Amino acid sequence: MENKTIARTLRLLSQLMELHNENPFKIKSIANAAFKVDKLPFAIKTKNLEEIGQVDGLGKSISAKVWELLQTGTMAELHAMLAETPEGIVEMLSIKGIGPKKILVIWKDLGIETIGELYYACNENRLIEAKGFGLKTQEEIRKLIEFKMAASGKFLFSQAELLAGKLHEDLAIWLNGISGEPLLGIAGSYRRCLEIIEEIEFVAGAENTEELYLKLPEFEPIAFERQDDGTCTATSPFGLKIILHVVKKADFYLNWFRHTGNEQHVAEVLKIAGEGPFSGEQDIYQKAGLAFVAPELREGLDEVQLAKENKLPVLIEYRDLKGALHNHSTWSDGVHTLEEMALYAKDHLQLEYFGICDHSKSAFYANGLNEQRVFGQHQEIDALNARLAPFRIFKGIESDILYDGALDYPDEILKTFDFVVASVHSILRMDEQKATARLIKAIENPYTTILGHPTGRLLLSRKGYPIDYSKVIDACAANNVVIEINANPLRLDLDWRWHRYALEKGILLSINPDAHRTEGFHDMRYGVFIGRKGGLTAKQCLNAYSLTEITNLFANRISNI
């Protein structure tokens, strides 16, 4: 059981306790413990009861609950409260933006026990009658429910990745028992690296498809059912749909191609290439007179025309990255120290440089740095740079963009940084005009180097604030501001659909992990995937610059202010 699962369980217990009017002190203790467990730099499952009790913020009572959870998979107290709570009410607790206090009113005062009933009540204006609710709150709840309904059956790419890889491995081993050396490939939206996955598709090519169908029930990791159209479907334990297309081996590459690309892309290429047979996907594009199009680009945009003109971009690869910018440490809300983060980047990832961007002073909830602490951090960076050279730590900050678009420090502090990531973290509810104007003012600040996670979106849970993408990107181009691809798989913001527009404007993008612990550096992989979808090349990526190149870029920018 991972730390995040334990933390979620403790958080649910605290919510249920609040829902059932338990002791406020006890509720707060458990909620704080959930936060502590989530931030631990080690796996709590590796500790014994006595060691768990020594973890800061847990204590004897809560550590006993954690131990019970690790040993039995549940907690008696949680089980009892779940038994007293309607399933629909528990489900409401998973909707971000509706806390236990509001849910208690919905449940006890309005007699609503399911999300469907709540949605109906919103449409019928029933919520405005309840204490503490108004028209605005009702509308917010209605939108939250619609977003949750839309997200049903959808998963982050990162959530699907482990399952896809393991299933591919298991299927490949199982297919070794089928005669004729079958072929296997992952297809669909997963192969195209879309940020949201609704199903994982596989294509299996066999000399004798009936033999494969007959033996498929023997495949143990997951139970497939044959459908009337010949496909086989299954559902993963956590609800992700799996599709296996079974085809003749001679037609494998044609079908792998068909089931990978966007419908428009497939139609355009096959109209020229014909129906085969093909010896590989390269052969399909060659017979169509086209350069090979990487799976990530097969979205039915202008990639076929670019392939005709041999103008496809040479897409960035993970190995092109030379450094990691926008990272956090224990100076603000990170898990690992500045030195630990730097050494991991240097020794484990073999990077040339590392950019620290702890939170600024307005982010009090994240232990943001006031002016005195900025000075203290810079002293530590200077000492580490002297010791770790030629590896370099760049002095950065994630400066909050305030409500009026100003940055969260005066100029005399901003000029002490090598680079500044400007991001919105608070007051997210504003209309498109205001949100756009707010970002543009921050972009026009001469000290802004990178615009961080431009919309603040959280995939499958928060849409992010509305902006006029064209105006924001144009402003970045006019002010020579880099745009972040926040590589956290929950964000992947800037959306890949706007990468090409930014690149055409001559803007650099930066694949930033926004890492709050050493493991977070690895999220840059997802940033690379999504950058490739947007047509990003190494030359157009800031952190693919060498140490010398990026040092000169930062220095020239500061000297020109």
N, C-alpha and C positions, 0 to 999 in steps of 0.2 A: 504494500500500500504506500503510494507516494505522498510526499508532504502536502501537495496541493489537495489531494483527496481527503486527507486528515483535516486540513484547514477548512475545506468546504463543509465537512461533517460538523465540525465545531461551530461554524458560522450558522448552519441550519439549526443546530440545537439552540443557539442564542436567540435566533429569530422566533423559534417556536416558544421558547420561554417568555419572550416579550409578548407574543400573541396570547399566551395563557396567564399573563400578569404575574409572573414569578418575581423573585427578589431582584430589584434593579442592580444591586451590587454584584450579584452572582452572574447576571446577564452580561454586565460590562466585563467581568473577569474572563468569561468564556469567549466573548467577542475579541478581546485583546489577545487571548491565547491563540485564537484562529489566525490573527494577523502575524503573531510571532512565529508560529509554525510555518506559515507560508514563506517567511523570509529567512528561515534557517539555512545556513550554507552546507548542511550535511543531511543525509537521509535519516529521519528519526526512527525508522523501522530497524536500523542497525543497533539501536541502543536498548539496554535493559530498563526495567521499571525504575530502578534507583537513579540511573543516568538521566532518564526522561524527567524525573522529579527535580533534577538540578538545572534544567533548562529555564532560563530567565522567563518569567511570566506564566509558568505552568503551575508549579506547586504540587502539593500532595494530592489534592482532590482532582484537579484537572489531569494531572499525569496519570492517575488511576483510570480516568475515562479514556485517555489516549491508549493506554496499555490494553484496556478491555477491547477497544476498537481494533487494535492490531492483532489481538489473539482470537477474537470471535467474529470480526467483520462488522460488528454493530455495537451499540451502547444501549443498555437496558432503559436508561432514562429517555433517550431519543426514541426508542421503539415505543415506549409508553405514550409519549406525546404525539407521535405520528398516528397511533391508534385512536387518539382523541380528536384528531384533526382531519376534516374531509380532504380527500386527495386533491380536489380542485383548489382548496385554500393553500395547500403546500405548493402546488404548481404556481400559484400567484406570487409566492415568495421568490420565485426564480426570475420574475420580471423586474429588471432594474428600473428603479424610479417609483415603485410602489412598496413602501416600507410596512413593517408589521402594524404600526398604529393605524394606517389607512385601511389595511386589510381587515383589521379587527372591526372597524366600523362597517365595512362592506359586508362582512360575515354576520355580525351580531345585530346590527341596526337595520340593514337592508335585506338580510336573509339570502344573500347571494353566495353560492358555494362552488361555482365553476367559472372558468374564464369565459366560456361561451355566454353564460348568463350575465357576466359583467359587461361583456361587449354589447350585448343586447340592451342592457340598462343604460350604457353610455349613449347609444343611438336613440334611446327613448327619453333622454334627459332626466333620468331618475337619480343620478348621482348628485346633482346640484341640490337635492333636497336633504342630503345627509350633512351632519355636523362636520365642519372643517373642509367641506368640498365646495367648489364653485364651478362656473362654466369653463374657466381656463384649466382647472385641474381635471375636470371630466374629459376635456379634449385631449390633454396630455396622456391620460390613461388610455383613451381610445386609440391614439397613435402608437403607444407602446404595445398594445395588444395586437394591432395590425402588423407591426414589425415582427413580433414573436410568431404570429401565424404565418407570415411570409417566410420566416426562417425555418419553419418546420421541415425536417428531412434534409436540411442543408448542413454542410460541415466545412470547416476550414481546411485548406490544403494540408496544413501541418497535421491536422487530426487524422486525415485520410492516409497520410504518407506511410506510417508504420504498417498499417493494415495492407496497403497496396504492395509494399515491398515484401512483406512476409507471405502474402497470398501468391505473389508471382514466384517466389522461391519454392513454395510448397507445390504449386501447380507444375513447375518445371521438373521437380523431382518425380512427381506422380506420373507425368507424361512420359518419363523414361521407360515406363512399363508398357507403353502403347507401341505397337509395331510401326515401323516406317519412319522413325525419328521425327516426331511431330514438331511443329514450330509454335512459338508462343510470344505474344507481345501485349503490353499494356496500351490501351487506346483511350479515346474519349477526352473529356475535359481535363482529366487528371494528366494525361500525357501532354496536353497543351498548357499545363501549369496554371490553370485558372485558380483564382484565390478562393472561390467557393465551389465545393464539389457536392453534387447530388447523387452521383453513382460512379462506381469504378468499373470500367469495361476492359475485358480481356478478349483477345482473339486467339483461338487455337486452330492450327491447321494440321489435319491428319490424313494419311492415305486412306484409311478406313474409318469414316466418321461414325458408323454404327458401332464399331468396337469401342470408340471413345464414349459414346452415349451409354453403352451397356455397362462400362466399368466406372462411370462417373459416380454412382452411388457409393463406391468404395472410397471416394475422396473424403477423408475424415475431418479436415479442419473446418469445413463448412458444408451445409447440405444444399446442393443445387436441385432445382426442379426444371425439367424440360418443358418448354412452352410450345404452343402450336406452330410458331414460326421457326422453330429449331434452335432458338437461343435457350440458354439455361440461366436461371436467375436464383439469387439467394439474398439473404439479408444478414448483415454482420450483427454481432451481439448488441452493438450500440445503435443499430438502426440504419446503417448505410447500405444502400442497394448495390449488389454485385451482379454484373451481367457477363456471361461467357458466351461469345459467338463461336460456334463450331463450324468450320468450313473445310473444304477440300484443300489439301496441302498445295496443290497447283494454283489455287486462288488465294493463298494466304496474304501475299503482299498487297494485292488489290483490295482485299477486305480490311486489312490492317490500316491501309491508307483511308479507305471509306469511313471507317469507324473512329478515325483520329480527328480529321479536319472538320472545321465548320462546314456546313452543308454547301454554302456558296463556293468556298474554296475547292471542295471536292468536285463540284459540278464544273467549275471553270477549267480545272486541270484535265479531268477525264474527257471533256469535250474535245480537247486537243490530242491527248495521249491515246484515247481509245480504251478498250476493256482488257487489254493484255493478251496473252499471259505476260507477267513481269517477273524478273529475277530479283527484284528488290525495290525499295521506294526510290532509290537513286535512278533506277531504270525508268520508273514512271515519269519523273521530271525530265529525264534525258529524252525520252520519246516525245514529250510535249515541247521540246526545245526550250526548256526552262532550267535555270539554276535551281539547285536543291533548296527547298524552303524548310527551315527548321520547324518542328511541330509547334513550338510556342507561337509562331507567327501565322499559323493557318487559321485565321479568323475572318476571312472574306473581306478584308479591307483592300489595300492596294498592293498586297504582297505578290500577286501573280504578275501584275504589270512590272513591278520592280524586278521580278525574276526574269521576265522577258528581256529587260534592258540590262540585266546583270548588275543591278544597283542595290541588291540586298545588303543590309549592314552586316558586318562581321560582329556577331553578337558577343557581348561580354561573357567571360567565364569566371568562375570563382577564383581560379588561380591568378587572375589579373589584379585582384585587390591587393594593395600594398599597405593599407592601414585601415583603422576603424575609428571613425569620428562619432561623436554624440554617444557618450557612455557616462554612467553614474557610479559613484563610490559611496563609502560610508560618510563622506563629507556631507551628503544630503540623504537620499533614501535608498542608496545601494546596499547590497549585502556584503560585498568585499571591499577591502581597503584600496586606496589609490595604487599603492605598490603592488598588491595582489593582482589587480586588473592589468596594470602595465606589464608585469612579468608574464602573465598568461598570454597577452598579446605578443610579447617578444619571444618567449621561449616555446610556448605550446603552438601558437599559430604562425610563428616565424614572420611576423609583420615588421615593417620598418618604422612604424609610428602609431601613436595612440592619442586620440583626442578626448580629454575629460570635459564633460559638460554637465556638471551638477546643477541642481535647480537654483534659481535666483531667489532673492529675499521674500518676494510676495508669496512664494509657494511654501508658506509656513507649515502646511500639512505634510510637506515632504522635506522638512528640515532645511529649507533653502538658506543660502549663504548671504549673510549681511556683509557689509564692506570690510569689516575687520577679519572675518573668516575667509573672504576672498584672498586677502593679503597673506593669511596663514597658509592657505592651500598653495599659493604661488611659491612660497618659500619651500614647501615640501617638493613641489615639482622641480624647482631649480636644483635641489639636492639630488633628486632621483635622476635628473637628466645628466648631471655630472658623473654619476655612478654608472648609468646604463648606456652611455654613448657608445656607438653612434645612434642607437635607438633613441627616439625622441618622443616626449610627452608634450603635446600642444596644450596650451592654456585656453580652454574654452569655457563657455557657460551656456546653459539653456535658459535664456532670459525670457521671462513671461512677457507676452504682449498684453498690456493692460487694456482696459475697456476702451480707452480713447486711441489705442494704437501705439502709444508710447512704449518704450522698452523699460525694463525694471531696474535701471541704474542710471545715474547721471553720466555724462560723457567722460568725466575724469576717471571713472571706474571702467567703463566700456573699453576705453583705449588701452587698458592694461592687458586685455585678452588677445591671444593670437587670432581667435575667430569667435563669432557669436552665432549660436543657433537661436532664432527667435520663434517662439511657439505660443499658441493659445492653450491655456489649461482651465480657465474659469470663465464664467458668464458665457456659456455656449449658446444660449437661446437668444438668437437675434435674427432679423430678416437678412435676406441676401445682400441688400444694399449696404446695411450697416456692417455685416461680417466682411464684405469685400473691402469697404473703405478702411476698416480696422487693419486688415492685413496689408493693404497697400501703404498705409502710413508707416507701419513697421518695416516694410520692405524699403521704403525711401530713407529710413534711418541709415546714415553712412556707415554705421558700425555693424549692421546686419550682414552676416556672411552667408548664412543658410536659413531658408524658411523651413522650419520643422513641421512634420506631419500636418500638411496644409489645411485639412478639413477636420482634424480631430476625431475621425471616424473610428469606431470599434466594430469590426465586421460581425454581423449577426446579432449585435446588441445595441449599437448606436450608429445612426446614419452619419453623424457629424454635422457641423453647421453648414448652411448653404452658402456657396460662393459663386461668383462669376469667374469660372476657371480662366477664360480668355483674358480678362482684365488683370487678374492676379499674375498669370504667367507673363503677360506683356510687361507688367511693372517689374517683375524679376529680370526680364531681359534688359529693360531700360536702366536698371540700377546695378546690373552685374551681380545679381544675387543667385546663389545656387539653390536648387530645390531638392529637398530631402525625399528619398524613397525610404520611409521608415520601415525597416525590415522585420519588425515584430509581426509575426503572422496574424495577430489580431488587428493590425493597422494596414500595412502595405499601402501607405498613403504618402505620396501622390499616386492616385489611381493610374494604372498602366494605360488606360484609354486616352490619357492626356500626355503621356510621355513624348509621343512623337511630335505633338504641337510644340512642346517645350524645346525639344531638340532642334526642331526646324528654326526656332528663334535664336539658336546659338547658346542656349542655357546649359550649364553643367548640372548633372544630377549627382547626388551623393547617396550611396547605399549605406545607411546608418543603422546599426543594430539596436540603438537605444537600450544598450545592455545595462541591467541593474545588478548583474552577477556575472561571473566568468562564463557560465554556460550560455549566457545571452549573446555572446559574440557569434555563436553558430547560427543565429537567426539571419546573418548576412546571406546565407544560402538562399533563403526565401526572397530576400531582396534581389539577388541575382536572377532567380527564376522570373520574378515579376518585371525586372528591368529588361530581360530578354524579350518578354512579351511586348514591351513598349518599344523595342528596336534599339536598345541602348548598346553602345560600343564602349570599349575600354577608354578610348580617347575622350569620350563625353562624360566619363565618370570621375568625379573629384578624387575619391579615395582609391582610384587606380593610378593616380599620379605617384611618381617616385618621391622619396623623402626630399630630395633636392627641389623637384618641381613644385611640390605643395608648400615647402618652406618659402620659396621665392614668390609664389602666388599670394600667400598670407602677408608677407613682408611688403610686397608692392601695393597691396590693397590698403594696408595701414598707412603707408607713406603718401598715398594719394588723397587721404582724408583731410 
